[in-house]
């Protein structure tokens, strides 16, 4: 069967554009936060994952 092309109204197109813009903004924010966290961990001198894991398990 052939697919029928769906025509969106102006209102639907506007809503879709707003949603897509919101999603893109959220995506950019998450990317920036991830980069900031990665930079933080790189800046800490001598930090080792194993030592961090051991410190976390001792606190519990």
C-alpha positions in Angstrom: 0.0 0.0 0.0 1.2 3.5 -0.8 1.6 5.9 2.1 -0.4 9.0 2.1 1.4 12.3 2.7 0.3 13.9 5.9 -0.3 17.7 5.7 0.2 19.5 9.0 -1.7 22.7 9.8 0.3 25.9 10.6 -0.5 25.4 14.3 0.8 21.8 14.3 4.0 22.9 12.4 4.5 25.7 14.9 4.1 23.4 17.9 6.5 20.9 16.3 9.0 23.6 15.7 8.7 24.7 19.4 9.2 21.2 20.7 12.2 20.6 18.4 13.7 23.8 19.6 13.2 22.8 23.2 14.7 19.4 22.6 17.7 20.9 20.9 18.3 23.4 23.7 18.1 20.5 26.3 20.5 18.5 24.2 23.0 21.4 24.1 22.7 21.9 27.8 23.4 18.3 28.5 26.4 18.3 26.2 27.8 21.4 28.0 27.2 19.8 31.4 28.9 16.6 30.3 31.9 18.5 29.0 32.1 20.5 32.3 32.1 17.3 34.3 34.7 15.7 32.1 37.0 18.8 32.5 36.5 18.7 36.3 37.7 15.1 36.5 40.7 15.8 34.2 41.8 18.8 36.4 42.0 16.8 39.6 45.7 15.8 39.9 46.4 12.2 40.8 42.8 11.2 40.8 42.3 7.5 40.1 39.1 5.7 39.6 40.1 2.8 41.8 41.0 5.1 44.7 37.7 7.0 44.3 35.8 3.6 44.3 37.6 2.5 47.5 36.8 5.9 49.2 33.1 5.6 48.3 32.8 2.0 49.6 34.5 3.0 52.9 32.0 5.7 53.6 29.0 3.3 53.3 
